[in-house]
Amino acid sequence: MKKRNIILSICFIFICIINVYLLLDDKSRQVMLTQVSSKKTVVVSKGIILNKDISIVAIGDSLTEGIGDSSGRGGYLYFLEQELKSQPQLREITIENLGVKGRRTDQLIKSLKKEKMSTSLKTADVVLITIGGNDLMKITKENFTDLTKELFEKEQESFRKNLHEIFRLINNYNENTKIYLIGMYNPFSLWLEELNELEEIIIDWNSIGLEVALSYSNGYYIPINDIFVGDTNLLLAEDNFHPNARGYKLMANRIVDYLGFYTFNTQSDSEMGIEIDPSRNNAEILTTQRHYRP
């Protein structure tokens, strides 16, 4: 009899816990999930709602379009989709690729004002942005014979202003979405060795991206520059500018980590249609400080 009462008490407590959980709002549920998650799970309290269909809209430049991926599968978004589909806490994943090669921040602003992009953004749970590389390239091309750090510093305020406008427009269409600005990396050192301050320029511009993204309550920043440090010959396409499939896969892994659904796909690299240098694993790559919220 005593054993039966203990079992009934345990069942009653369990039912109460379930009822409390169902009465919680989404944010509180996420905090609760975080507290009971295993140590292998990254916190999911950044606002992504689990157990629902997720719509992701990717906008920006050639990194979003997937230039450099010789397989033609769409760059990091292909690998991102594969990773997210392996997450048991997510139901249906839809990803819309609106990236256009060569696009600068001012051009993205013009595109954001058009109906096609605004319609997609209105229903997006997540917006991913790659932008800024072509702003740097414009300065480089226009001053190739006399590049100085001051030329890039002069354009920083314009870059900051354009990023704010991009975030503002997205929020005008959908204030409930989560906006992730993906940082820039430095591919230029392979053919601009004479500009010693180039890495400093990338860091400065990435710092602006971080500052702008975190100034919005629904804004987040994902650094990727460290992924390509020291491995540019292995991770860049033949143009020595865009990532190859290897580089895009590592970008996707980083983005999955920052989105908060961290359980990497159990498929091997070869099963995913790609081979990665076995001497460099994910644990070695994910060493940069995370920038969810300050």
Number of C-alpha atoms within 10 A of each C-alpha: 6 7 8 9 10 11 12 12 12 12 12 11 12 12 12 12 11 10 11 11 15 11 10 12 9 16 15 13 19 19 16 15 15 16 12 9 13 10 9 8 14 16 20 23 19 17 17 19 17 16 11 12 12 19 18 22 22 23 26 27 25 21 28 23 24 26 25 23 22 14 12 12 14 19 28 27 25 18 22 20 16 17 22 24 16 16 14 11 12 16 14 11 14 12 17 15 17 17 22 18 14 18 21 22 24 17 14 20 19 10 17 19 13 10 10 11 16 17 13 18 27 17 16 22 19 21 21 22 24 22 25 25 23 16 19 18 15 13 14 18 10 10 12 12 8 9 16 15 13 10 14 19 14 10 14 18 13 14 21 17 14 20 23 16 17 20 22 14 17 22 19 13 18 18 16 16 22 24 26 24 26 26 23 21 21 20 22 17 16 11 10 13 10 9 14 12 12 19 15 12 18 22 16 15 23 23 15 18 26 21 15 20 25 19 15 16 11 20 22 27 26 27 23 21 19 15 21 20 14 9 13 21 15 16 24 21 19 13 10 18 20 22 31 25 30 21 23 27 25 24 26 21 22 21 24 19 19 22 22 17 22 20 17 15 16 10 11 11 15 9 9 13 10 12 13 17 11 7 6 10 11 12 7 10 16 16 10 13 8 14 15 19 14 7
